[in-house]
Amino acid sequence: MTSLSSVVETHDHKATPQVPLWVWLLGPYLAFLVLALLLPILYLASISIHTYSAQKIWSDILTLQNYAKLFDGYYVDVLLRTLRIGLVTTLACTILGAPLAYWLGRCSRKMLAVGLFLIVVPMMVSTVIRAFGWMILLGRNGLINQASVQLGFGRWLNIMNTEPAVVIALVQICLPLMVLPTMAAVEKIPMSLEEAATNLGAAPFQLFRRILLPLASPGLASGALLSFVVAISVVVTPALMGGRTNRMVGNEIYDQVITAMNWPFASAMAVVLIVIVIFLLASSLALGRVLERRANARHVT
């Protein structure tokens, strides 16, 4: 009788499979990701292939004209301007942020706390307030021009409503996104590698090119991707700093949704922007893995 009950318990135990631990850990996050991100994107893509209707916002007639309209010269210029501003902003953040990230990764704990405080605090201020701050500084009657007039040089700064003004404001927004992941990558690089390279006669540029850059490339790639994605997705900053002549994709999407009520065309622009971001994300991950493998292989040899 005991053996029979044990056989039944064993059979029941085998009949009910154990749920892996990773399912319980990742299940809620994946469910939230599907509900909050994947389904809205799919719904957005479905709206983008419908025909615009002035009465119902979109009709049941399917079309690809919304995507074909993106090849119009005006919208091509807007897309190219968006990508150009994003690339220039990312390059400026890399040039300014990489040395700062290296210093933070090698400084003392006290200086690290001060540096992180100065980097993180601006992120807590609204983007609108920061844009207005730049307008007060760089405007025709801004503080810089007023100080220049007092010194006798006149109003020489006419940068508002231009692409450089947009880039300046975006660099301030995106710079922490470049510094923080790069600093984390620098912290993982052992100081012994730099000391060994220096003892073997490596010049500072050789140390940077053969040691620091390959090992910190995953952090640089992550920071560049974050900076670029934020730079091409902003709405308020180009509207305030660039004016009507330097519009970006985000401004066009906003106007199509709020003003023109052309949701299908706005959805098409948003889908194209999402595809660009996903492509850049996949490329960044692939490039990061390749560079990390090369760095590890060089480190082993």
C-alpha positions in Angstrom: 0.0 0.0 0.0 2.8 2.3 0.9 4.6 1.5 -2.4 1.4 2.2 -4.4 0.9 5.7 -2.8 4.6 6.5 -3.4 4.2 5.5 -7.0 1.0 7.7 -7.3 2.8 10.7 -5.7 5.8 10.2 -8.0 3.5 10.1 -11.0 1.7 13.3 -9.9 5.0 15.0 -9.3 6.1 14.1 -12.8 2.8 15.1 -14.3 3.0 18.7 -13.0 6.2 20.3 -14.4 8.1 22.8 -12.4 7.9 26.4 -13.7 11.5 27.7 -14.2 12.6 30.5 -11.9 13.4 32.9 -14.7 9.7 32.7 -15.8 8.6 34.1 -12.4 11.3 36.8 -12.5 10.9 37.9 -16.1 7.2 37.1 -16.6 5.7 40.3 -15.0 8.3 42.5 -16.8 7.7 40.9 -20.1 3.9 41.1 -19.7 4.2 44.8 -18.8 6.6 45.3 -21.8 4.0 43.7 -24.1 1.1 45.7 -22.8 2.8 49.1 -22.4 5.2 49.1 -25.4 4.7 46.3 -28.0 0.9 46.6 -28.3 0.9 50.4 -28.6 3.6 50.2 -31.3 1.6 47.6 -33.2 -1.5 49.8 -32.9 0.4 52.8 -34.1 1.6 50.8 -37.1 -1.9 49.7 -37.9 -3.1 53.4 -37.9 -0.3 54.3 -40.3 -1.7 52.2 -43.1 -5.2 53.7 -42.9 -6.6 56.6 -44.9 -7.0 60.0 -43.3 -10.6 61.1 -42.7 -11.6 64.6 -41.7 -14.7 63.3 -40.0 -13.3 60.1 -38.2 -9.6 61.0 -38.1 -9.0 57.7 -40.1 -11.2 55.5 -42.3 -11.2 51.8 -42.9 -9.5 52.1 -46.3 -6.0 50.7 -46.2 -3.2 52.6 -48.0 0.5 53.1 -48.2 0.2 56.8 -49.2 1.2 57.9 -45.7 4.6 56.3 -46.2 4.9 57.5 -49.8 4.3 61.0 -48.6 7.4 60.8 -46.5 9.4 60.9 -49.8 8.2 64.5 -50.5 11.1 66.9 -50.5 10.0 68.8 -47.4 9.7 65.7 -45.2 13.0 64.3 -46.6 14.7 67.6 -45.5 13.1 67.3 -42.1 14.3 63.7 -41.7 17.8 64.6 -42.9 18.0 67.6 -40.6 16.9 65.4 -37.7 19.5 62.9 -38.3 22.2 65.5 -38.9 21.4 67.3 -35.6 21.4 63.9 -33.8 24.8 63.0 -35.2 26.3 66.4 -34.4 24.9 66.3 -30.9 26.2 62.8 -30.4 29.7 63.7 -31.7 29.8 66.8 -29.4 28.7 64.7 -26.4 31.4 62.2 -27.2 34.1 64.8 -27.4 33.0 66.6 -24.3 31.9 63.6 -22.3 34.6 61.0 -22.8 37.4 63.0 -20.9 34.9 63.8 -18.2 33.9 60.2 -17.9 37.5 59.1 -17.7 38.2 61.6 -14.9 35.2 60.5 -12.9 36.2 56.9 -13.3 39.6 57.5 -11.9 39.0 60.3 -9.3 38.6 59.9 -5.6 35.3 59.0 -3.9 34.7 62.6 -2.7 35.3 64.1 -6.1 33.1 61.4 -7.7 30.2 62.3 -5.5 30.6 66.0 -6.4 30.9 65.3 -10.1 27.9 63.0 -10.2 25.9 65.6 -8.3 26.7 68.2 -10.8 25.9 65.9 -13.7 22.6 64.5 -12.3 21.1 67.7 -10.9 20.5 69.3 -14.4 18.5 66.2 -15.4 16.0 67.0 -12.7 15.2 70.4 -14.3 12.5 70.5 -17.0 13.6 70.6 -20.6 11.4 73.6 -21.2 13.1 75.5 -18.4 16.6 74.6 -19.7 15.6 75.7 -23.2 14.3 79.1 -21.8 17.6 79.4 -20.0 19.5 79.1 -23.2 17.2 81.6 -24.9 18.0 84.1 -22.1 21.7 83.5 -22.6 21.9 83.3 -26.4 19.0 85.6 -27.5 19.4 88.8 -29.4 18.9 90.8 -26.2 20.3 88.0 -24.0 22.9 88.2 -21.3 25.8 87.5 -23.6 24.9 90.3 -26.1 24.1 92.7 -23.2 27.5 92.1 -21.7 29.0 92.5 -25.1 27.3 95.8 -25.6 28.5 97.0 -22.2 32.1 96.1 -23.3 31.7 98.0 -26.6 31.6 95.0 -28.9 28.0 95.3 -30.0 25.4 92.5 -30.5 27.5 90.1 -32.4 25.8 86.8 -31.3 22.9 85.9 -33.7 22.6 82.2 -33.0 19.0 81.8 -32.1 16.7 80.0 -34.6 19.6 78.1 -36.1 20.8 74.5 -36.0 23.8 75.4 -33.8 21.4 76.8 -31.1 19.4 73.5 -31.2 22.7 71.5 -30.9 23.9 73.6 -28.0 20.7 73.0 -26.0 20.6 69.3 -26.9 24.2 68.7 -25.9 23.4 69.9 -22.4 20.4 67.5 -22.3 22.3 64.5 -23.7 25.7 64.9 -22.1 24.9 63.0 -18.9 23.6 60.2 -21.0 27.0 59.9 -22.6 29.1 60.4 -19.4 27.3 57.9 -17.1 27.7 54.7 -19.2 31.2 55.6 -20.3 32.2 56.2 -16.7 30.9 52.8 -15.7 32.9 51.2 -18.5 36.1 53.1 -17.5 35.7 52.0 -13.9 35.8 48.3 -15.0 39.2 48.9 -16.7 42.0 47.8 -14.2 44.5 50.5 -13.4 47.2 47.8 -13.7 46.7 47.8 -17.5 47.4 51.5 -17.8 50.4 51.2 -15.5 51.8 48.3 -17.4 51.4 50.1 -20.7 53.1 53.2 -19.3 56.0 51.1 -17.9 56.4 49.5 -21.3 56.8 52.9 -22.9 53.4 53.6 -24.4 52.7 57.2 -25.2 49.4 58.8 -24.0 47.8 58.5 -27.4 48.9 54.8 -27.7 47.5 54.2 -24.3 44.2 55.7 -25.3 44.0 54.0 -28.7 45.1 50.5 -27.7 43.9 50.2 -24.1 41.2 52.7 -23.1 39.2 53.0 -26.3 38.7 49.3 -27.0 37.8 48.4 -23.4 35.6 51.4 -22.9 33.9 51.1 -26.3 30.8 49.3 -25.0 30.1 52.2 -22.7 30.8 54.7 -25.4 28.5 52.9 -27.8 25.7 52.9 -25.2 26.1 56.5 -24.4 26.2 57.5 -28.1 23.1 55.5 -28.7 21.2 57.1 -25.8 22.3 60.6 -26.8 21.3 60.0 -30.5 17.9 58.6 -29.7 17.1 61.4 -27.3 18.4 64.1 -29.7 16.2 62.9 -32.6 13.1 62.5 -30.5 12.9 65.8 -28.8 10.0 68.2 -29.5 10.3 71.3 -27.2 14.0 72.1 -27.7 14.0 72.5 -31.5 10.7 74.4 -31.3 12.1 77.0 -28.9 15.7 77.1 -30.1 15.3 76.4 -33.8 12.2 78.3 -34.7 10.0 77.5 -37.7 12.9 77.0 -40.1 14.7 74.2 -38.2 11.9 71.8 -37.5 12.6 68.1 -36.7 10.6 65.0 -37.0 9.2 65.3 -33.4 7.8 68.8 -34.3 6.1 67.4 -37.4 4.5 64.5 -35.5 3.2 66.9 -32.9 1.7 69.3 -35.4 0.1 66.4 -37.4 -1.5 65.0 -34.3 -2.6 68.2 -32.5 -3.1 70.7 -35.3 -3.8 68.8 -38.6 -5.4 65.8 -36.8 -3.8 63.6 -39.4 -3.1 60.7 -37.2 -2.3 58.1 -40.0 0.5 60.3 -41.4 1.8 61.1 -37.9 1.8 57.4 -37.1 3.8 56.7 -40.3 6.5 59.2 -39.3 6.6 57.8 -35.8 6.9 54.2 -37.2 9.9 55.3 -39.4 11.5 56.9 -36.4 11.0 53.8 -34.3 12.5 51.6 -37.1 15.6 53.9 -37.2 16.0 53.6 -33.5 15.6 49.8 -33.5 18.2 49.5 -36.3 20.6 51.7 -34.5 20.1 49.7 -31.3 20.7 46.4 -33.0 23.8 47.9 -34.8 25.1 49.3 -31.5 24.7 45.9 -29.7 26.4 44.0 -32.6 29.3 46.6 -32.8 29.7 46.5 -29.0 30.0 42.7 -29.0 32.6 42.8 -31.8 34.7 45.4 -30.1 34.5 43.6 -26.8 35.6 40.4 -28.3 38.5 42.1 -30.0 39.5 43.8 -26.8 39.4 40.6 -24.8 41.4 38.8 -27.5 44.0 41.6 -27.5 44.1 41.5 -23.7 44.7 37.8 -23.7 47.4 38.0 -26.2 
